[in-house]
Amino acid sequence: MANPPFSTPHIKGVDLDIIQRAYNLFLANYGRLVSVVSNSMNVRADPRSQAFRAFLKRTSAKLIELPLEIFWGSDRPVTVESYLVVIDKR
């Protein structure tokens, strides 16, 4: 289970890189990766987002939309569109 930052002060879409890196470097065959991911993957047209969408398709990932208020009880309450991404490595 991962909950990567969605961005840094200088880079948007950091979560997309972290999820792919976890899958490629740390997930064993027949393992399952579950992570929170921002909606930016759906709305941005930059190469990073396009590559991530292709990665999700290639891995037959499942996306589960999370409620907008999911982070309201956190230390930094925000309203952000996000998903759980579930990827099984074959």
MMTF fields as JSON, N, C-alpha, C and O atoms, coordinates in Angstrom:
{
  "mmtfVersion": "1.0.0",
  "mmtfProducer": "UNKNOWN",
  "numBonds": 359,
  "numAtoms": 360,
  "numGroups": 90,
  "numChains": 1,
  "numModels": 1,
  "chainsPerModel": [1],
  "groupsPerChain": [90],
  "chainIdList": ["A"],
  "bondAtomList": [4, 2, 8, 6, 12, 10, 16, 14, 20, 18, 24, 22, 28, 26, 32, 30, 36, 34, 40, 38, 44, 42, 48, 46, 52, 50, 56, 54, 60, 58, 64, 62, 68, 66, 72, 70, 76, 74, 80, 78, 84, 82, 88, 86, 92, 90, 96, 94, 100, 98, 104, 102, 108, 106, 112, 110, 116, 114, 120, 118, 124, 122, 128, 126, 132, 130, 136, 134, 140, 138, 144, 142, 148, 146, 152, 150, 156, 154, 160, 158, 164, 162, 168, 166, 172, 170, 176, 174, 180, 178, 184, 182, 188, 186, 192, 190, 196, 194, 200, 198, 204, 202, 208, 206, 212, 210, 216, 214, 220, 218, 224, 222, 228, 226, 232, 230, 236, 234, 240, 238, 244, 242, 248, 246, 252, 250, 256, 254, 260, 258, 264, 262, 268, 266, 272, 270, 276, 274, 280, 278, 284, 282, 288, 286, 292, 290, 296, 294, 300, 298, 304, 302, 308, 306, 312, 310, 316, 314, 320, 318, 324, 322, 328, 326, 332, 330, 336, 334, 340, 338, 344, 342, 348, 346, 352, 350, 356, 354],
  "bondOrderList": [1, 1, 1, 1, 1, 1, 1, 1, 1, 1, 1, 1, 1, 1, 1, 1, 1, 1, 1, 1, 1, 1, 1, 1, 1, 1, 1, 1, 1, 1, 1, 1, 1, 1, 1, 1, 1, 1, 1, 1, 1, 1, 1, 1, 1, 1, 1, 1, 1, 1, 1, 1, 1, 1, 1, 1, 1, 1, 1, 1, 1, 1, 1, 1, 1, 1, 1, 1, 1, 1, 1, 1, 1, 1, 1, 1, 1, 1, 1, 1, 1, 1, 1, 1, 1, 1, 1, 1, 1],
  "groupList": [{"groupName": "MET", "atomNameList": ["N", "CA", "C", "O"], "elementList": ["N", "C", "C", "O"], "formalChargeList": [0, 0, 0, 0], "bondAtomList": [1, 0, 2, 1, 3, 2], "bondOrderList": [1, 1, 2], "singleLetterCode": "M", "chemCompType": "L-PEPTIDE LINKING"}, {"groupName": "ALA", "atomNameList": ["N", "CA", "C", "O"], "elementList": ["N", "C", "C", "O"], "formalChargeList": [0, 0, 0, 0], "bondAtomList": [1, 0, 2, 1, 3, 2], "bondOrderList": [1, 1, 2], "singleLetterCode": "A", "chemCompType": "L-PEPTIDE LINKING"}, {"groupName": "ASN", "atomNameList": ["N", "CA", "C", "O"], "elementList": ["N", "C", "C", "O"], "formalChargeList": [0, 0, 0, 0], "bondAtomList": [1, 0, 2, 1, 3, 2], "bondOrderList": [1, 1, 2], "singleLetterCode": "N", "chemCompType": "L-PEPTIDE LINKING"}, {"groupName": "PRO", "atomNameList": ["N", "CA", "C", "O"], "elementList": ["N", "C", "C", "O"], "formalChargeList": [0, 0, 0, 0], "bondAtomList": [1, 0, 2, 1, 3, 2], "bondOrderList": [1, 1, 2], "singleLetterCode": "P", "chemCompType": "L-PEPTIDE LINKING"}, {"groupName": "PHE", "atomNameList": ["N", "CA", "C", "O"], "elementList": ["N", "C", "C", "O"], "formalChargeList": [0, 0, 0, 0], "bondAtomList": [1, 0, 2, 1, 3, 2], "bondOrderList": [1, 1, 2], "singleLetterCode": "F", "chemCompType": "L-PEPTIDE LINKING"}, {"groupName": "SER", "atomNameList": ["N", "CA", "C", "O"], "elementList": ["N", "C", "C", "O"], "formalChargeList": [0, 0, 0, 0], "bondAtomList": [1, 0, 2, 1, 3, 2], "bondOrderList": [1, 1, 2], "singleLetterCode": "S", "chemCompType": "L-PEPTIDE LINKING"}, {"groupName": "THR", "atomNameList": ["N", "CA", "C", "O"], "elementList": ["N", "C", "C", "O"], "formalChargeList": [0, 0, 0, 0], "bondAtomList": [1, 0, 2, 1, 3, 2], "bondOrderList": [1, 1, 2], "singleLetterCode": "T", "chemCompType": "L-PEPTIDE LINKING"}, {"groupName": "HIS", "atomNameList": ["N", "CA", "C", "O"], "elementList": ["N", "C", "C", "O"], "formalChargeList": [0, 0, 0, 0], "bondAtomList": [1, 0, 2, 1, 3, 2], "bondOrderList": [1, 1, 2], "singleLetterCode": "H", "chemCompType": "L-PEPTIDE LINKING"}, {"groupName": "ILE", "atomNameList": ["N", "CA", "C", "O"], "elementList": ["N", "C", "C", "O"], "formalChargeList": [0, 0, 0, 0], "bondAtomList": [1, 0, 2, 1, 3, 2], "bondOrderList": [1, 1, 2], "singleLetterCode": "I", "chemCompType": "L-PEPTIDE LINKING"}, {"groupName": "LYS", "atomNameList": ["N", "CA", "C", "O"], "elementList": ["N", "C", "C", "O"], "formalChargeList": [0, 0, 0, 0], "bondAtomList": [1, 0, 2, 1, 3, 2], "bondOrderList": [1, 1, 2], "singleLetterCode": "K", "chemCompType": "L-PEPTIDE LINKING"}, {"groupName": "GLY", "atomNameList": ["N", "CA", "C", "O"], "elementList": ["N", "C", "C", "O"], "formalChargeList": [0, 0, 0, 0], "bondAtomList": [1, 0, 2, 1, 3, 2], "bondOrderList": [1, 1, 2], "singleLetterCode": "G", "chemCompType": "PEPTIDE LINKING"}, {"groupName": "VAL", "atomNameList": ["N", "CA", "C", "O"], "elementList": ["N", "C", "C", "O"], "formalChargeList": [0, 0, 0, 0], "bondAtomList": [1, 0, 2, 1, 3, 2], "bondOrderList": [1, 1, 2], "singleLetterCode": "V", "chemCompType": "L-PEPTIDE LINKING"}, {"groupName": "ASP", "atomNameList": ["N", "CA", "C", "O"], "elementList": ["N", "C", "C", "O"], "formalChargeList": [0, 0, 0, 0], "bondAtomList": [1, 0, 2, 1, 3, 2], "bondOrderList": [1, 1, 2], "singleLetterCode": "D", "chemCompType": "L-PEPTIDE LINKING"}, {"groupName": "LEU", "atomNameList": ["N", "CA", "C", "O"], "elementList": ["N", "C", "C", "O"], "formalChargeList": [0, 0, 0, 0], "bondAtomList": [1, 0, 2, 1, 3, 2], "bondOrderList": [1, 1, 2], "singleLetterCode": "L", "chemCompType": "L-PEPTIDE LINKING"}, {"groupName": "GLN", "atomNameList": ["N", "CA", "C", "O"], "elementList": ["N", "C", "C", "O"], "formalChargeList": [0, 0, 0, 0], "bondAtomList": [1, 0, 2, 1, 3, 2], "bondOrderList": [1, 1, 2], "singleLetterCode": "Q", "chemCompType": "L-PEPTIDE LINKING"}, {"groupName": "ARG", "atomNameList": ["N", "CA", "C", "O"], "elementList": ["N", "C", "C", "O"], "formalChargeList": [0, 0, 0, 0], "bondAtomList": [1, 0, 2, 1, 3, 2], "bondOrderList": [1, 1, 2], "singleLetterCode": "R", "chemCompType": "L-PEPTIDE LINKING"}, {"groupName": "TYR", "atomNameList": ["N", "CA", "C", "O"], "elementList": ["N", "C", "C", "O"], "formalChargeList": [0, 0, 0, 0], "bondAtomList": [1, 0, 2, 1, 3, 2], "bondOrderList": [1, 1, 2], "singleLetterCode": "Y", "chemCompType": "L-PEPTIDE LINKING"}, {"groupName": "GLU", "atomNameList": ["N", "CA", "C", "O"], "elementList": ["N", "C", "C", "O"], "formalChargeList": [0, 0, 0, 0], "bondAtomList": [1, 0, 2, 1, 3, 2], "bondOrderList": [1, 1, 2], "singleLetterCode": "E", "chemCompType": "L-PEPTIDE LINKING"}, {"groupName": "TRP", "atomNameList": ["N", "CA", "C", "O"], "elementList": ["N", "C", "C", "O"], "formalChargeList": [0, 0, 0, 0], "bondAtomList": [1, 0, 2, 1, 3, 2], "bondOrderList": [1, 1, 2], "singleLetterCode": "W", "chemCompType": "L-PEPTIDE LINKING"}],
  "groupTypeList": [0, 1, 2, 3, 3, 4, 5, 6, 3, 7, 8, 9, 10, 11, 12, 13, 12, 8, 8, 14, 15, 1, 16, 2, 13, 4, 13, 1, 2, 16, 10, 15, 13, 11, 5, 11, 11, 5, 2, 5, 0, 2, 11, 15, 1, 12, 3, 15, 5, 14, 1, 4, 15, 1, 4, 13, 9, 15, 6, 5, 1, 9, 13, 8, 17, 13, 3, 13, 17, 8, 4, 18, 10, 5, 12, 15, 3, 11, 6, 11, 17, 5, 16, 13, 11, 11, 8, 12, 9, 15],
  "groupIdList": [1, 2, 3, 4, 5, 6, 7, 8, 9, 10, 11, 12, 13, 14, 15, 16, 17, 18, 19, 20, 21, 22, 23, 24, 25, 26, 27, 28, 29, 30, 31, 32, 33, 34, 35, 36, 37, 38, 39, 40, 41, 42, 43, 44, 45, 46, 47, 48, 49, 50, 51, 52, 53, 54, 55, 56, 57, 58, 59, 60, 61, 62, 63, 64, 65, 66, 67, 68, 69, 70, 71, 72, 73, 74, 75, 76, 77, 78, 79, 80, 81, 82, 83, 84, 85, 86, 87, 88, 89, 90],
  "secStructList": [7, 5, 7, 7, 7, 1, 5, 7, 1, 1, 7, 5, 7, 2, 2, 2, 2, 2, 2, 2, 2, 0, 0, 0, 0, 0, 7, 7, 6, 6, 7, 3, 3, 3, 3, 3, 3, 3, 6, 2, 2, 2, 2, 7, 7, 1, 2, 2, 2, 2, 2, 2, 2, 2, 2, 2, 2, 2, 6, 6, 7, 3, 3, 3, 3, 7, 7, 4, 4, 4, 4, 6, 6, 1, 1, 1, 7, 7, 7, 7, 7, 3, 3, 3, 3, 3, 3, 3, 7, 7],
  "xCoordList": [0.854, 0.0, 0.89, 1.811, 0.612, 1.407, 0.499, -0.629, 0.997, 0.313, 1.353, 1.723, 1.822, 2.893, 2.391, 1.197, 3.314, 2.911, 2.476, 3.034, 1.482, 1.002, 1.952, 2.059, 2.637, 3.56, 4.544, 4.389, 5.553, 6.49, 6.321, 5.575, 6.991, 6.855, 7.281, 6.86, 8.105, 8.622, 8.165, 8.314, 7.61, 7.264, 5.854, 5.537, 5.017, 3.672, 3.711, 4.509, 2.854, 2.766, 3.81, 4.088, 4.392, 5.398, 4.816, 5.512, 3.541, 2.901, 2.955, 3.108, 2.834, 2.855, 4.213, 4.283, 5.277, 6.625, 6.859, 7.43, 6.418, 6.638, 5.911, 6.463, 4.688, 3.914, 4.59, 4.724, 5.015, 5.684, 7.009, 7.358, 7.73, 9.002, 8.771, 9.501, 7.757, 7.447, 7.098, 7.549, 6.309, 5.931, 7.162, 7.356, 7.984, 9.13, 10.272, 10.929, 10.517, 11.698, 11.435, 12.307, 10.245, 10.03, 8.93, 8.904, 8.03, 6.909, 7.309, 7.743, 7.158, 7.497, 6.442, 5.312, 6.823, 5.84, 4.705, 4.933, 3.496, 2.267, 1.977, 1.134, 2.671, 2.394, 1.312, 0.928, 0.826, -0.224, 0.238, 0.708, 0.1, 0.401, -0.907, -1.714, -1.11, -2.29, -1.768, -0.956, -2.233, -1.731, -2.81, -3.705, -2.702, -3.508, -2.829, -1.603, -3.621, -3.088, -4.022, -5.239, -3.438, -4.237, -4.959, -4.584, -5.984, -6.745, -5.961, -6.404, -4.824, -4.048, -3.732, -3.575, -3.642, -3.342, -4.419, -4.145, -5.638, -6.753, -6.895, -7.436, -6.413, -6.697, -5.48, -5.634, -4.301, -3.093, -2.705, -2.911, -2.142, -1.745, -0.229, 0.27, 0.5, 1.96, 2.451, 1.704, 3.691, 4.223, 4.176, 3.912, 4.429, 4.398, 3.006, 2.885, 1.968, 0.598, 0.201, -0.455, 0.594, 0.29, 0.971, 0.369, 2.222, 2.948, 2.308, 2.255, 1.821, 1.192, -0.107, -0.386, -0.903, -2.146, -1.84, -2.552, -0.788, -0.387, 0.068, -0.241, 0.794, 1.228, 0.022, 0.01, -0.988, -2.191, -2.884, -3.332, -2.968, -3.604, -2.795, -3.353, -1.483, -0.592, -0.63, -0.497, -0.812, -0.826, -2.237, -2.407, -3.241, -4.651, -5.017, -5.702, -4.553, -4.815, -6.301, -7.029, -6.72, -8.087, -8.033, -7.154, -8.971, -9.053, -10.355, -11.422, -10.257, -11.416, -11.467, -10.57, -12.507, -12.624, -12.885, -13.735, -12.155, -12.31, -13.194, -13.224, -13.913, -14.755, -13.899, -12.782, -14.424, -13.681, -13.242, -12.18, -14.035, -13.737, -12.796, -12.645, -12.17, -11.341, -10.218, -9.836, -9.683, -8.554, -8.962, -8.089, -10.24, -10.679, -10.234, -10.033, -10.076, -9.678, -8.173, -7.713, -7.392, -5.935, -5.36, -6.093, -4.058, -3.379, -3.439, -3.407, -3.528, -3.642, -4.901, -4.813, -6.072, -7.323, -7.392, -7.2, -7.666, -7.809, -8.954, -9.346, -9.463, -10.424, -9.687, -9.347, -9.447, -8.705, -9.299, -9.594, -9.469, -9.951, -8.827, -7.712, -9.138, -8.105, -8.73, -9.947, -7.861, -8.26, -7.354, -6.246, -7.855, -6.983, -6.672, -7.571, -5.416, -5.023, -4.56, -3.778, -5.056, -4.708, -4.107, -4.741, -2.865, -2.157, -1.609, -0.873, -1.976, -1.443, -0.347, -0.563, 0.818, 1.941, 1.937, 1.996, 1.869, 1.832, 3.179, 3.34],
  "yCoordList": [-1.175, 0.0, 1.224, 1.339, 2.126, 3.345, 4.569, 4.521, 5.647, 6.929, 7.996, 8.8, 7.997, 8.924, 10.362, 10.603, 11.317, 12.714, 12.887, 12.26, 13.737, 13.962, 14.873, 14.767, 15.765, 16.693, 17.223, 17.022, 17.903, 18.647, 20.116, 20.42, 21.023, 22.436, 22.697, 23.687, 21.821, 22.076, 21.071, 21.329, 19.929, 18.872, 18.371, 17.978, 18.385, 17.807, 16.37, 16.036, 15.512, 14.138, 13.209, 12.157, 13.578, 12.726, 11.355, 10.344, 11.325, 10.052, 9.063, 7.862, 9.552, 8.673, 7.976, 6.782, 8.733, 8.159, 7.151, 6.085, 7.488, 6.609, 5.28, 4.225, 5.321, 4.087, 3.195, 1.989, 3.784, 2.969, 2.404, 1.26, 3.205, 2.739, 1.583, 0.592, 1.713, 0.628, -0.65, -1.733, -0.532, -1.703, -2.345, -3.557, -1.533, -2.062, -2.562, -3.542, -1.911, -2.239, -3.095, -3.852, -2.982, -3.605, -4.66, -5.472, -4.665, -5.6, -6.942, -7.017, -7.999, -9.348, -9.838, -9.351, -10.806, -11.443, -11.995, -12.566, -11.824, -12.233, -11.392, -11.76, -10.269, -9.35, -8.368, -8.282, -7.628, -6.63, -5.293, -5.202, -4.264, -2.9, -2.135, -2.116, -1.511, -0.671, 0.701, 0.815, 1.73, 3.067, 4.108, 3.92, 5.202, 6.38, 7.12, 7.221, 7.632, 8.386, 9.573, 9.467, 10.684, 11.876, 11.76, 10.962, 12.555, 12.578, 13.241, 13.219, 13.821, 14.501, 13.57, 14.016, 12.283, 11.316, 11.324, 10.969, 11.723, 11.731, 13.043, 13.065, 14.139, 15.445, 16.118, 17.035, 15.688, 16.308, 15.632, 14.431, 16.417, 15.89, 15.808, 15.56, 16.014, 15.984, 14.546, 13.598, 14.38, 13.034, 12.098, 10.906, 12.624, 11.787, 11.176, 9.981, 11.988, 11.49, 10.52, 9.512, 10.82, 9.928, 8.57, 7.525, 8.596, 7.342, 6.562, 5.333, 7.265, 6.578, 5.913, 4.783, 6.599, 5.994, 4.745, 3.746, 4.793, 3.613, 2.492, 1.324, 2.839, 1.871, 1.193, -0.026, 1.98, 1.407, 0.435, -0.636, 0.812, -0.062, -1.342, -2.438, -1.194, -2.336, -3.335, -4.54, -2.838, -3.71, -4.135, -4.832, -3.727, -4.027, -3.574, -4.283, -2.394, -1.841, -1.557, -1.265, -1.651, -1.289, 0.051, 0.273, 0.943, 2.242, 2.321, 1.999, 2.748, 2.91, 4.374, 4.855, 5.08, 6.5, 6.659, 5.973, 7.56, 7.835, 9.067, 9.945, 9.141, 10.315, 11.577, 11.506, 12.721, 13.979, 14.28, 14.865, 13.892, 14.235, 13.238, 13.28, 12.358, 11.293, 11.842, 11.189, 13.017, 13.567, 14.634, 15.27, 14.845, 15.896, 15.66, 16.624, 14.417, 14.112, 14.071, 13.719, 14.417, 14.339, 15.601, 16.547, 15.606, 16.77, 17.972, 19.12, 17.696, 18.765, 18.515, 18.016, 18.855, 18.561, 19.279, 20.492, 18.517, 19.058, 18.331, 17.23, 18.959, 18.316, 18.085, 19.031, 16.824, 16.505, 15.244, 14.277, 15.262, 14.064, 13.044, 13.336, 11.845, 10.808, 9.434, 9.262, 8.471, 7.092, 6.154, 6.512, 4.951, 3.838, 3.129, 2.848, 2.844, 2.058, 0.703, 0.636, -0.371, -1.733, -2.427, -2.549, -2.882, -3.521, -4.866, -4.939, -5.903, -7.241, -7.527, -7.394, -7.916, -8.193, -9.659, -10.535, -9.922, -11.303, -11.712, -12.838],
  "zCoordList": [0.0, 0.0, 0.0, 0.809, -0.902, -1.007, -1.008, -1.5, -0.458, -0.474, -0.807, 0.048, -2.056, -2.421, -2.489, -2.668, -2.345, -2.563, -4.015, -4.916, -4.236, -5.597, -6.376, -7.598, -5.662, -6.312, -5.281, -4.077, -5.792, -4.947, -5.331, -6.262, -4.644, -5.039, -6.489, -7.087, -7.051, -8.396, -9.447, -10.642, -9.032, -9.982, -9.706, -8.584, -10.726, -10.618, -11.112, -11.988, -10.556, -11.022, -10.446, -11.022, -9.323, -8.685, -8.358, -8.443, -7.985, -7.632, -8.79, -8.571, -10.012, -11.177, -11.307, -11.597, -11.089, -11.151, -10.034, -10.263, -8.83, -7.676, -7.856, -7.542, -8.356, -8.552, -9.59, -9.383, -10.701, -11.724, -11.211, -11.5, -10.459, -9.898, -8.922, -8.946, -8.064, -7.118, -7.868, -7.494, -8.909, -9.703, -10.343, -10.25, -10.986, -11.736, -10.862, -11.211, -9.745, -8.948, -7.71, -7.285, -7.133, -5.833, -5.785, -4.861, -6.751, -6.705, -7.306, -8.455, -6.514, -6.977, -7.964, -7.971, -8.796, -9.665, -8.819, -7.752, -9.296, -8.623, -7.38, -6.562, -7.24, -6.144, -6.54, -7.706, -5.557, -5.787, -5.233, -4.099, -6.046, -5.642, -5.521, -6.451, -4.382, -4.149, -3.739, -2.82, -4.418, -4.127, -4.377, -5.201, -3.652, -3.932, -5.081, -5.121, -6.007, -7.145, -7.406, -7.256, -7.793, -8.072, -9.403, -10.262, -9.561, -10.806, -11.936, -13.085, -11.636, -12.684, -13.848, -14.985, -13.56, -14.62, -15.699, -16.846, -15.347, -16.296, -17.055, -18.161, -16.47, -17.053, -17.681, -18.488, -17.332, -17.885, -19.199, -19.378, -20.111, -21.417, -21.572, -22.67, -20.487, -20.557, -20.765, -20.522, -21.209, -21.476, -20.265, -20.419, -19.068, -17.861, -17.664, -17.393, -17.798, -17.613, -18.726, -18.466, -19.948, -21.065, -20.876, -21.124, -20.436, -20.19, -19.051, -19.095, -18.032, -16.909, -17.338, -16.937, -18.148, -18.647, -19.465, -19.361, -20.277, -21.054, -20.118, -20.355, -19.065, -18.063, -17.402, -17.237, -17.025, -16.408, -17.36, -16.95, -18.613, -19.603, -19.798, -19.834, -19.922, -20.152, -18.995, -19.208, -17.78, -16.598, -16.191, -15.19, -16.95, -16.632, -15.225, -14.488, -14.87, -13.53, -13.343, -14.292, -12.091, -11.715, -10.985, -10.152, -11.299, -10.638, -9.865, -10.387, -8.625, -7.759, -7.338, -6.645, -7.752, -7.412, -5.916, -5.349, -5.293, -3.859, -3.669, -4.532, -2.545, -2.302, -2.127, -1.613, -2.553, -2.449, -1.017, -0.804, -0.056, 1.345, 2.029, 3.251, 1.274, 1.84, 2.724, 3.696, 2.414, 3.169, 4.184, 4.775, 4.401, 5.309, 6.746, 7.486, 7.159, 8.529, 8.724, 9.81, 7.712, 7.804, 8.449, 8.737, 8.671, 9.237, 8.301, 8.745, 7.002, 6.003, 5.175, 4.053, 5.717, 5.001, 3.652, 3.565, 2.626, 1.275, 0.576, 0.963, -0.435, -1.326, -2.637, -3.347, -2.946, -4.157, -4.776, -4.073, -6.081, -6.763, -6.791, -7.221, -6.325, -6.265, -6.443, -6.377, -6.668, -6.913, -6.133, -5.734, -5.928, -5.572, -6.87, -7.663, -7.089, -8.248, -7.707, -6.759, -8.322, -7.92, -9.129, -10.177, -8.961, -10.072, -9.592, -8.608, -10.293, -10.022, -11.04, -12.244, -10.561, -11.453, -11.838, -10.975, -13.109, -13.62, -14.156, -14.627]
}
